[in-house]
Amino acid sequence: MSNSNISENAYENNLPNNQALRIGLMTSVLNPKAALNLFALFTNVVSPGTPPYVKLILIPVLSIITFSWHTMVGLIFFHGRLRELYRTSYRKTELTFEIVLIAFGLRIAFSKK
């Protein structure tokens, strides 16, 4: 099954809001990549000398940012016109970002250090 079939089936499946919320929440909570990204952020950005109160403030701030992001994405895909715009342009958008990421990777691979 291609990605476009998966996308089209997902749009055609009209789940009740509470079931869609439950699926989205479980997907987000059980996603190991999200936990690894947060771990990488903390180990690379927050130094050992950072005061404990700053670390405690970061937890709710990151939670609010993550919640806001997921809410924004959910609202975008809930809105019919924006959802259709995404459906018609997602392949071009993916291709653009693939090229950009490959260019960054090549730049890093061939950089002289």
C-alpha positions in Angstrom: 0.0 0.0 0.0 1.5 3.4 -1.0 1.6 6.5 1.2 -1.1 8.1 -0.8 -3.5 5.2 -0.2 -2.8 5.4 3.6 -3.4 9.1 3.6 -6.6 8.8 1.6 -7.9 6.0 3.9 -7.1 8.1 6.9 -9.1 11.0 5.6 -12.1 8.9 4.7 -12.2 7.3 8.1 -14.4 9.5 10.2 -13.6 8.6 13.8 -15.5 10.1 16.7 -13.5 12.9 18.3 -12.8 11.0 21.6 -11.5 8.0 19.7 -9.3 10.1 17.4 -8.0 11.9 20.5 -7.3 8.6 22.2 -5.4 7.3 19.2 -3.4 10.5 18.8 -2.5 10.6 22.5 -1.4 7.0 22.6 0.6 7.5 19.4 2.4 10.5 20.9 3.0 9.0 24.3 4.3 5.7 22.9 6.5 7.3 20.3 10.1 6.5 21.4 11.5 9.1 18.9 9.8 11.9 20.9 11.4 10.8 24.2 14.8 10.5 22.5 14.5 14.0 21.0 13.8 15.4 24.5 16.7 13.4 25.9 19.0 14.8 23.2 17.7 18.3 23.9 18.4 18.1 27.6 21.8 16.5 27.3 23.0 18.9 24.6 21.4 22.2 25.6 21.0 22.1 29.4 24.3 22.1 31.0 25.1 20.4 34.4 25.5 23.8 35.9 22.0 24.9 35.1 20.1 25.8 38.3 17.5 23.2 39.3 14.6 25.8 39.1 15.4 26.4 35.4 15.2 22.6 34.8 11.9 22.5 36.6 10.5 25.4 34.6 11.6 23.6 31.3 9.3 20.6 32.0 6.0 22.5 31.8 7.3 24.9 29.2 8.2 22.0 26.9 4.8 20.3 27.7 3.0 23.5 26.7 4.9 23.9 23.5 4.3 20.2 22.6 0.6 20.5 23.4 0.3 23.7 21.4 2.1 22.1 18.4 -0.2 19.1 18.4 -3.3 21.2 18.8 -2.2 23.4 15.9 -1.6 20.4 13.7 -4.9 18.9 14.7 -6.8 22.1 14.0 -5.1 22.4 10.6 -6.1 18.9 9.6 -9.6 19.4 11.0 -10.2 22.4 8.8 -11.5 21.2 5.4 -9.8 23.7 3.1 -6.4 23.4 4.8 -6.7 19.6 4.8 -7.4 19.6 1.1 -4.5 22.0 0.5 -2.2 19.6 2.3 -3.6 16.6 0.4 -2.9 18.3 -2.9 0.5 19.6 -2.1 2.1 17.1 0.4 4.1 15.3 -2.2 5.8 18.5 -3.4 6.4 19.6 0.1 7.9 16.2 1.1 10.2 16.3 -2.0 11.3 19.9 -1.2 12.3 18.9 2.4 14.0 15.7 1.2 16.2 17.8 -1.1 17.0 20.3 1.7 17.9 17.5 4.2 20.0 15.7 1.6 21.8 19.0 0.9 22.4 19.6 4.6 23.7 16.0 5.0 26.1 16.5 2.0 27.3 19.8 3.4 28.1 18.2 6.7 29.7 15.1 5.1 32.0 17.2 2.9 32.8 20.0 5.4 36.4 20.4 6.4 36.9 20.5 10.1 
